[in-house]
Each structure stands twice: as C-alpha cells, then as structure tokens.
Amino acid sequence: MYAPGTRAKMSSIFAYQSSEVDWCESNFQHSELVAEFYNTFSNVFFLIFGPLMMFLMHPYAQKRSWGIYGVSVLFMVIGLFSMYFHMTLSFVGQLLDEISILWLLASGYSVWLPRCYFPKFIKGSRTSNRDLRHLIAVSVILWAAALTSWVSDRVLCSFWQRIQFFYLHSIWHVLISITFPYGIVTMALVDAKYEMPDKTLKVHYWPRDSWLIGLPYVEIQENDKNC
C-alpha cells in the first residue's frame, strides 16, 4: 500500500502542467483538454512516416535486419509520447517524450553500428557517392532547420508571441519527422558496405524519383558475380 503522501506525489506528476517545461505556444487556446494544440497534433507526421518507411524499407529489412521495424516503431512511439506531453504538459509526459528519444537512438546503434566502428570517411560504398552525398546534405539541412526552430521557440519566445507566431515547435516536429527517413536510409547505405558486401543499394524516392521532394528508400540489387 502507498502512503497518502506517496499517492499525492504520484498523482501530481501525471497532472496537467506538472512539468517545468512550457513551450511558446499559448496553452488551452483551442481546447480545454489540449494544452498546446499545434504542438500536439503536429506529431501526426511521426505516425504517418513511421509505417510508410516500414513499408518502403521492407526489402531491406528482409535482407539485412528486421530491427529496422523496431526503429520505425520507436519513432512512432516518440510521436505518441510527444503528443501526450504537449497535450498535458505533465511531468510524466516529459519523461516519456525524452526517454523514448533515447530508446530510438539506442535501437539505431544496435541495428547499424558497423563491426569496425565506422571508417574515418566513407570510401568504396556499394552505392554511388552522389546518392550518399545528397542524403547526407539533405539530412544536415533538415536537422539544422529543425534545430533552429527548436532553439528559436525557446530563446526568442517573447518575440514570436508579440507577432502572434506560435508554431516553431510544431515546425520542429514536422522537420524532424522528415529527417528520420533520410537518416535511416543514410545509415543503411553506410551499413551495406560492411554487412551486405554482395549487394548494391540503389536510392529511390517515394512517391516518384522525378519529384523535387520525396521520402528516400533503397532498392537492393544482387551483384553480378561473373563480373
């Protein structure tokens, strides 16, 4: 049995606004149940891109590791926990949001850490350098833009409130969810050099390669052993 004081503390950490973290978006502007409306529902992209990447990367998962499904599931878990945190601004929601990110990083290391602990620079990859350079460049740009949105929301909140623009943390959610597909495909290309030396990975983009913006995925081709 919990003592009365313990029960009160347990209840308080689940309570709305029990977290010390509060983002720039005004609270309870659109709903009495949702503290930060836009910050909450911008996480829907995690729930869209997670299953979509599981589908697009299915051939890679079959050849390399089913662990990529676990990475995608944890990506969706981050979205769900982030939704809960921004909806309630509770201390428990904050912990779940932050811990789930660590789970995702740990799972990514467990799937893609090469046996030789990565080279100084990627050489002789089984995909074209152009593909890899493009993925890395887009990943860095997306990550930098996402991080800029996150920092600006925290540091320049008073300015954004004066001009009635409360959406930077929501933009962070959108940009970081788009970064995820680029990140896992980049890691797949690096990993293929060590773990799939008999395969060639070709990068494609959903819904079409010809589109300016798309979600990357890989097609696996068997190398011609007679060459």
Secondary structure, DSSP 4 states (H G I P E B T S, - for coil): ---HHHHHHHHHHHSTT-SS---SSPTTSS-SS-SSHHHHHTTHHHHHHHHHHHHHTHHHHHHS-THHHHHHHHHHHHHHHHHHHHHH--HHHHHHHHHHHHHHHHHHHHHH--TT---SS--S-SS-HHHHHHHHHHHHHHHHHHHHHHHHHHHSHHHHHHTT---HHHHHHHHHHHHHHHHHHHHHHHHHHHH-TTEEEEEEEES-TTSSS-EEEEEEEE--TT-
